[in-house]
Amino acid sequence: MARPQNIISALDIGSGYIKGIVVQSKKEGQEMAVLSVVSVFSDGIKRGVVVDGEVVSDKINQVLTKLNNEVRPHRIREVFINIGGAHIVSEPGHGAVAISRADQRVSQDDVDRVMEEAKAINITSNQEILNILPREFIVDSEPGLKDVVGMKGIKLEVNALAICVFSPFLNKLVETVISAGVEKVNEVIPSPIASAQALLSPQQRELGTAIIDIGAETTGLAVYEDRNLIHLAILPVGSAHITRDIAIALQVDISVAEEIKNKFGSYIFQNKTKKEKIIINKTEEFVFDTKKMIKAGRARVSEIFDLVNKELKKINKQEALPAGIVLTGGGSKLPGIVNFAKNELKLPVKKGSIKGFLGLEDDLSYSVLCGLVLSGLQEEGKESRILSNGIVSALVSALRKTIKTFTP
């Protein structure tokens, strides 16, 4: 059943900002109508994980209130949301089943069964599979197949990638969103996958590319090849750490360090050492040595790309992605970071470009939000799902009953 007036709502719950959007989808090929977009400073979230549910719920409620005020008489009842944090990992899975039909043709039921078999991976008791994605199907030892329904054979196999999360963090996130005033979480999507949805072309996914999403306190990595996600990781370092290092090096407040980073960030990659100054509180002049800023900032940016290289090395893709790297997230705004990333990663690097969202094209900090909307569009005409294992669906149902019990 389609949503009312083709309206889709999404929340990007990050460590730096919590953002919300309401979009009305148009005909295919047309730009979507952005009915409202709201951003508030985040609080209660540490490195992508909710640590204070009440504070985060209040922040989300602020976003929802502003969105609802701008899209009346429509009211936001369901949302697509992201999930972040270094607890998110990807694990390979393999499944094999006998083709069940008498005519030996692969049915959708066979595909469902083999995907279920692929979930048999080693995870801890407090982990769960958020989603499992097929990389290739194999029919009677013939590999590299994508659409196998109707093919004839005896044995069906799949090589898949399971996205695994820490269950308490996932449940806390959903609980926090529901308590903020929505009725349903349609889907929970890892932030780098959402960004990739908004930024990568089919050709990039085919040839081999990686999204590097530099957020406030985490950096997301999603690697694609043959149009499939082949690796996912979220690293516990982001652009806010660059700011903090500059603040320590120059012995200034965080707000001043952020202003210095935004104004003189290009110096980090130019070795431009000199005395510079900024005006604080419209009256006070602060003079600083850029050499200290450069040393602090460069070390942290180098760390980010070193960690990315280690992840690429795990899957034998270090210096081996033909379509290169696409940078996104608020941290990608740092002047000079593209050329620096090229040198560090030894790959083609460019900033992403958001298309189809009028007014948001030039701000890559909205790539996750736009990707969530595009995921929502893919869900139109389908029955909404929470997660493949249904655990969160049960949690949401229980939460609704609890909230009703305590509501006058």
N, C-alpha and C positions, 0 to 999 in steps of 0.2 A: 504493500500500500504506500503510495507516494506521500511525502510530507505535505502539510498544508501550504499551498502556493509555492511549492518547490523551495521552501526556506530551509536552510541548513545552518546550524550553530556549532561553534567549536571554541574550545578553551585551550590555550597554550600556557601550561602551568610551569613556569621556570623559576630559577633561583634569583634572577635579576628582576624580571617583570612577570606579571600574570596578564595575559592578553585574551580578549574575547572578540569574536566576530559573528555577525549574522549576514548571510548572503542569500540572495534569491537567484537561483540558476536560470539561465536563459537557454535559447536553442543552441545546439552544438555549433561551435565555432564563434559564438558571440561572447564578449566579455561578460562576466557575472556582475550583477548589481550588488555592490557592497552597501548594505543598508545601514550598518553600524560597525565600528571597530573601536575598541576601548583598551587602554593599557594603564595599569597601576603598578607602582613599585611593589615588589614581592617581599614577603616576610614569612618566617616560619618554615622555610625550605632551605635545606643544606645540601649542596652538591646534587641537586635534582630530586631529593627525597623529602617528603613531608615529615618534619620533626615536631611541629606544633599544629595539630589539626584545627584547633579552634581559631587560631590566628589566620591560617590559610583559608579556612572556610569563610571567615569574615571578609578577607580580600576578594575571594571569588564572588561572594555576595555583592560586594561593591561593583564588580565588573558586570554581573548579571543585572543589577538594578539599573545601571547606566544603559546597558544594551536594551533592556525591556522598555525603558522610557523613550528610547529613540525609534523603536520598531512597533509601537502601539498601532492597532489593537492586538497584534501578534504577541504571544508570550512564550518565552523559551522554556520548553519542557524537557527537551532531550539534547544532548551534546556529544560531540566527538572530542576526546581528550588525548593528550600525549602523556608519555611516561618517560622519565629520565633516570639517571643514576648509574653508577658503575656496577650495580648488582645485575644489570641486564647483560646477558651473554648469549652467544649463538653457538649451537652444538650440532654437528652433523648427525643425521639419522638415516637408517636404511630399513625398508620394509619389503616383504615378499609374500605373495599369496598365490594360490592356484586360481586361475580364471574359472568362474563358477557356472557360466551358462553352458547348456548342452551343445550349442553351436560354436562354442569356444571363442566367442567374441567378447571383448572387454566391455563391461557395463559400468555405469556410474557407481553402482554398489561395489564393484571390484576396486575402483579408484578410492572410494571412501575407506574400504577395508585396508588397503595397502598403506594409506596415509595414517590410519590408526596404528598399524604395525610399526610405522616409522617413529612413533612417539616413545617407543621402548628404549629410552636412553637413560644413562646414569645421571640422575639428579638427586639432590638431597631432599629430605622430608619437608623442608620449608621452602623449596623451590617448586615452581609449576611452569608448564609450557603455556606461554601467552598465545603463540601461534606457531604453526608449522607450515613451511612453504616448500613445494616440490622444486627441485633443481632439474631433475630429469627422470623420465620413466623408462623402464627397460622391459621389452616384451620378448620373451624367449631369447635372451642374451643380446638383443638388438638395442644398443644404448642411444641416448641423446634425443629421446622422443618427448614431445610436449603434449599433444592431444591424442590420447590413446583410445578413447571410447570408440568402439566399433571395430577396432583392430582385432585380428584373429591370432590366437596363440594359446599356450598352455599355462605359462607362468608370467605373472606381472610383478615387477619390482619398482622401487622408487628410491632415489637418493634425494634427501630432503635436508632442510635447515630448520632446526627448532630454535625459536626465540624463547629463552627462559628468563624468568624474573624471580625475585625474592618475594614470596607470597605475602608476608606481613606488610611490605612496602606497597605492593599493589592494592591490597585490601584497604589500607589506610588512605591511599589516594582516592579510591572510588568512594569510600565512606565520607571523606571530606567534601567531595564534589556534591554528593547527594544531600548532605546536611546543609549545603549552601543554598539549596532551593530548587534543584532540578529533579525531575522524576526518573530519568533514564540516562545512563551512559551507554551510548550506542556501540562505541568501540574504543579500545585503548590502544594507541599506536606509539611505538618508540619514536622519539623525536627525530633521529636521523632518517628513518624511513619516511616520516611525514615530509621532511625537507626534500628528500629525493623525489617524492611524488610531485612536488611543486616545481622542481628545477631540472630534472634530467629528461632528456629526449630518449625515445626508443633506440636511436642509433648509439647514443652514449651507453645505455644499458647493454646493448648488444656487444659493442667493441670491448668494453671493460673500463670502468671508471669508478671513482670513489667520491662520495660527499664527505667533506669535513665541515661540521657545523660547530663553530666556536661560540659557545654560549658564555654565560657569566661565570659559572663555577664548574662546568663540564664541557668537554669537547666530544661530539658524536661522530662516529665513523660508520659509514655504510658503503660496502663494496659490491658492485654489480658486474656480472659477466654473462653473456648469452641471455640477456634480459632477466636474469635471476639474481636475487640477493644471495651473495656467497659468503658474506661475513658482516658481523655487526659488533660494535664495541662502543662503550661510552667511557671516556677517560676522565679521571677526577681532577681536571685542571682546566681553567678557562680564562677569559679576558679580565675578570675581576681579580685574579691572582697577579696579573701584570700590574694593575692599578695598585694593589697592596704592596707589591715589591717596590714600586716607584715611591710610594708614600714612606716606606721604611728608609729607603736610600736617601731621600731628600728631607726626611723628618717633617712631613707636612700632613695635614688632614687628608682623609680619603677623597673628599670632594675636590680639594685642590689638586691632588694627584690625578684624579680623573680628568680634570680640565687640562692639566699639563699633557697627559697622554693624548687627549683628543687634538690639542693644538700643535704639539711638537712630536707626536708619535713617529713621524717619518724619520726623525733623527736616529731612532733606534736602528734603522737599517742603512743609514748613510755614514755612520761614524762622524757625525757633524758635532764636534765638541767646541763649545763656546759658552759664554754667559748669556742667559736669557732671563726674561722677567715676565710676570703676569700681575694683574691687579686683582687683589682679593677684597671682597666686600666693597668694591667700587672706590676704595680709598687706599688700602694698604698695598704696597708694592713688594712682591716677593722675587728676589733674584736667586737663580740657582745655576749650578754647573751641569750642563747637559751630559757630561761624561758619566756622572753617577746614574742619571736616568737611563742612558744607553746601556750601561752594564747590567742594571737590574732588569730592564725590559727585554733585552736580547736574550738573556739567560732563560727567562720564562717562556718566551716564544719558541726558542730552540727546544725546550723541554717538550712543548706540545707536539712539535713535528718529530722529535725523537720517538715519542710514544706512538705516534701514528706509524712511523717506519717499522717499529717493532711489531705492530699488529699486522701490517702488510707482509712482513717477513714470515709470520706464522702461516700464511696461506700462499706463500711463494709468489707474492705480487709486488714485492719491493722493486721499484724502478721498472715495473712490468705491467702498466695499465695504458693501453694505446690511446684511450680517450682522456687520460690524465685525471686531474683533480678539480673538483668544483668546490670553491669555498663559499660558506654562507654563515649566518649567525651574526650577532652584534659584533663579535670579535673580528670579523672579516673586514670591518670598516677601517681598521688600523692602516694608515697610509704606508705603502711600501711592502705590505705583507705578502702580496702575490709574488713579486720577484724573489723575496726571501724564501718563500715556500718552494719555488722552483729549484733554487740552489740546494735546499735541505732535502727535498724529496727526489730530486733528479727526474722530474716528470713535468709535462705541461700542466700549468695551473691557471685557472681563471676564476673570477667571481661569478656566482650564479646570477640568473635573471628570472624574476618572477613574471609570468605572463598571465593575462586574463583577469587580473584583479586591479581595476582602475584605481589609481592613487597609491597603490602599495608596491609598484614595480621597482622602485629605487631603494627600498629599505629591506635588506636581507634579514633583519631581525624578525620579519613576519613570515619567513619561509615555512616554518613549522605550522603556523596557523593556517596559511593558504593550503598546505599539503593536507591538513586535516579536513578542510572543506572539500578538496578534490576526492579524498577517500569517501566522504559522505556522498558525493555525486555518484560514485561507483556503486554505492549501496542502494541508490534509488531504484525502486521496482523490486527490491529483494526484501525478504523479511529481516528486520534489524537484528543484529546479534551483539551480545556483549563480548564474550570470549568463547573460544571453541570448547572449553571444558565446562562452562556453565557455572563455575564457582562464584564468579562475581555477580552473575544474574541472581543467584540465591542470596548473596549478601545484600544486594540492592533491595530485594523483596523483603528481607528481614528488617532492613533499615527503615523502609517505608512504614512497616507495622509499628516499629518502635517510635518513630516520629509522631505517628497518629495517636499513639497511646498517651504521649506527654503533651499533645496539643490541646489547649482548652476548647 
